[in-house]
Amino acid sequence: MPFSAVIAGHHVKCYINGVLLGYITGMPAWTIDTEYRPALEIDSNIPRELMPGQFRVTGTFTILRGRDTGGLEGAGMVATAKDMLLQKYLNIELVDRLTDQTIFRATQCQVTRQSWTTAPKQLVTGTFNWMGITFENESKS
């Protein structure tokens, strides 16, 4: 069966710590920021080169809240307030459901923010932001 060369959002599965997170409502978003600094020389107003600095990988997920699930704490993604100092890292993996190939993986992640929305006659939805230490994609470089 031929596949399109473009990945559609509904073809992506999300795994958190190896467990399928089946209640994401939209395509997870991630951002990779890479800092560069100019290397300046004495008696020159033109930088010699751009030096790579630190990079950050961050992302956002929108999820549905199930009854009696405990939210992110119940899923083991975030420690409860009394256990915050014992928080463990998350591994986030996005897999193309047609080819079963990993398209993005972020390791050693922490949830940095969660917010929940309730409205009459609508589903309870939550958004959580995360930050990770390392990442890779299908290029394996």
N, C-alpha and C positions, 0 to 999 in steps of 0.2 A: 504494500500500500504506500503510495507516494505521500510525502509530507511537505507542507509549505515551508519555505525557508525562513519565515517569520514566526516567532513564538507568540501565540495569543494568550492573554491573561488568564482565560478560563482553562488553559492547558497546564497551569502551574500548580503543583502541590507544595505545601509548606510543611516541613518537619521541624519540630523544636525538640532538641535532645533525642533525635531519632524517632519521635512519636508524631504521627500525622496530626496536624492542627487543622481540623476539618471545618472550622467555622469562621474562616476569613471571608469578608464580604467584598473586598476589592483586591486589585493587584498590589502586593506588597511593594513598597517603594524603598530604595536604598540609595545612599549618596556616598561617594568616596571623594574626600578632599585631600589634595596633596599640596603641601606648602613648598614654596621656593623662595630663596632669599638671594638678592644680588651680592656677588663677591666684588667688593670695591677695592681699588688700588689707590695708593698715594699719588697725588698729582694727576688724577684722571677723573673726568666726570662721567665716564662710560663704564658700566660694570664689566668685569673680566669674564664672568660666567654666571649662570644661575645655579645655585647650590640646592639640592633637594633637602627638604626638612622632614618634619613629621607628617604622617598622614592619619586620617580618621575615617572610619567607616561607621555610618549611622543609618537608621532606617525607621520606617513607620508602618504599622499594621492597623487595619480596622477590622474588628471582630464582633461577633454576636455574643451576647451573654445568655447562657443557658440557665435554666432553673437549678438551684441547689448545686452549682458547679464551683462556687467560691472564687470566681473570676481568675485573675492571673495567679493569685496565691494558691487557689485550689488546684490549678494545673501544675504547680511547682515551678512556675516561671519567676516568681518574685517571693521573697521570704516575707513572713508576717512581720509586723512592726517589732515584736519582741525578739525575733530571730534575725534581724537585719544584719548584724555583724557576722552571721554564719552564711550569708548569701553565697550561692555557687554560680559559676558562669553558665550561660546558655550557649548552645550551638544551634545556628539557624541554617537550614538548607532548603533551597528552592529547586524542585525537580520538574522537568518537562514530562508530563504524564504520557505523551505519545512515544517519546524515545527513551524514557526512564534515565535521562542524562541530567546530572547536576548542572544547573545553569548559574548558581550562586551559592556560596557557603561562607558564612561568617562564624568565626569561633571566638571563644572567650568574650561573650557578649553579656551586657547587663541592661535591664530595663531601666530607663532613666526617667520615664514619665508615663503615667496612665491616666486617662480621663474617660468618664462614662456619661452617656446621654440617655435620658428617658423623656419620652413625650407621649401624650395620650394617643392611642390608636397606632402606635409605631413600635418597632422592636427596640429593645435596649441594646445599644451599640457602644463599643469602647474603642479607643484609640490608644495604642501604646508606642512609645518611641524607645529605641534601643541604641546602644553604642557598642562597638566591638573592637577587638585588638587586631585580629588578622582576618583576611578574606581571601577567597580564590573563586575562580569561575571555570568554565569548561575549557579554557585555553591551557590550563595546567602549567603556566609559565612561572 
